Amino acid sequence: MCNRYHSPDEGYIQQYWRLNPRQLGLGARDVFPRSLGGFIRRAVDDPGYSKELTVGRWGLIPWFSKTPDIKYSTNNARAEEVADKASFKDPWKRGHRCIIPATTFDEPNWESGKNVWWRFARADGDPWGLAGLWNTWKDPATGELIESYTMLTLNADEHPLMNRMHKPDPKLAADKQDKRSVIPIELAEVDQWLEGSMKEAQAVLKLAPVGVFTAVPVSAHRRIRNA
């Protein structure tokens, strides 16, 4: 699971993903569950196909929720379950797929016996474009429309880097931990993910090779950046 990431500012997002400029007031900052973040989706008002950057709450609000402040976590969604899970199957069926821009994301490492946050950037210096789903929820009490999104994850038990993250469950075997990883969508795959059929979209849901990452403890990342 991912519970914090750093978002680029909207100007950089629009330039990198070649979007039409929009003034959203989205600055570069750390994003946490239930806070606002930017995501890229197929433009909702375009009968053809174009992409747009919009802002929503990180933590998808399902259509059936009576309140925006749901009691369970929806900031991550297992990609293997989105077609069947009540909270996510409607956005998945509707093709409400999105890209979540991130300069870096953080994951907990427990190899020392305590939580040490690690920071993940791309080795090529580009931003991450992480796979997600989005939804528009209507408040039944006020009629307010609230945009929200979730970040998809895949099992990473066999990934030599990502399987080192998160606290292991002592009751489970090493290869049955269900360690999770976010899913990068490469720039060449963006249109396939946003516009493609369900089958075409599923084809790009894969873990990134180790060589794509640079990963160090957050404290070391800060020293490197400030050097």
SULWOFEN-V20219 format. One record per backbone hydrogen bond with DSSP energy under -0.5 kcal/mol. CO is the residue of the C=O (numbers start at 0). NH is the residue of the N-H. Records with the same first field share a line. If there is no record, write none. Layout:
CO->NH, NH
This chain:
2->32
3->105
4->6, 30
5->102, 103
6->28
8->12
9->13
10->14
11->15
12->16
13->18
14->17
21->23
24->26
25->9
28->6
30->4
31->34
34->57
36->55
38->53
39->98
40->51
42->45
44->46
49->42
50->19
51->40
53->38
55->36
56->58, 148
57->33
59->61
61->64
67->69
73->59
74->150
76->152
77->80, 81
78->81
80->83, 84
84->87, 88
87->91
88->92
89->93
90->94, 95
91->94
94->96
95->133
96->41
97->131
98->39, 100
99->129
101->127
103->5
104->119
105->2
106->117
107->165
108->115
109->112
113->111
115->108
116->217
117->106
118->120, 215
119->104
120->213
121->124
125->121
127->101
128->184
129->99
130->151
131->97
132->149
134->136, 147
136->138, 145
138->142
143->138, 145
145->136
146->56
147->134
148->58
149->132
150->76
151->182
152->78
153->180
155->158
157->159
158->162
160->163
161->164
163->109
167->169
168->171
172->175
173->176
178->155
180->153
181->183
182->130
183->185
185->188, 189
186->189
188->192
189->193
190->194, 195
191->195
196->200
197->201
198->202
200->203
201->204
203->205
208->211
209->212
211->122
213->120
215->118
216->220
217->221
218->222
219->223
220->224
221->225
222->226
223->226
